[in-house]
Amino acid sequence: MKKLILVLFVIVGCGGLNKEQKQKDLKDSLEEIKVQNINLKAKLNSLTKTNNIDSLSEINAINEILGDYESNEQYLVQYAAADIPGGPTMIIGISQIKDKIILKQVYTGDVPYGCEGPLTEASAEMVKIEKIESGIYKMKVKKLKCNFTNSDVNCEHKEILEQNNNIEFYLSVNLKKKKEIIFHSKATKTKCSHAWDFTGLTFIKK
């Protein structure tokens, strides 16, 4: 009788241990699946962010051109005594905003005495980039918007606002001369004066 009770105890005891072990294994498996799901989600997010980038060479090209560029040429502010340089005629910023590469351009023209001078603010989104050779890059960009303001001879304010969604053009940049960087675009000129027009300007990367 004692032997029978002992055998039953051993069986029940082992059954309890096996159940606990199975529960522990199940819990560990669930934790592993949870970690795998987190990793998979991170990979999917990463792929989503780079879904417009075809190759590693494009990623490298983007990293090489990101930054702020200021023209070596200055706009002049007219005073009674003399014309004083007021800052770079054009500033170009290329930056990553969330999953997009955005180009922003600010042009400031000469400021007449007593009036506001011309000011252009334009933005575009990069669609594609190609490294042609060392230091030379070609981009396909899509216009977003442009705002142009100016004052006429009577200092009356004029403003032109353009929403140019989905209008694409090509833009290139030559970084071979660090203090004389050259931008060139094939954008069609519009009433938003000076937008994406780099004629006669050279730049330095800040």
Disulfide bonds with the S-S distance in Angstrom:
Cys115-Cys155 1.65
Cys146-Cys192 1.83
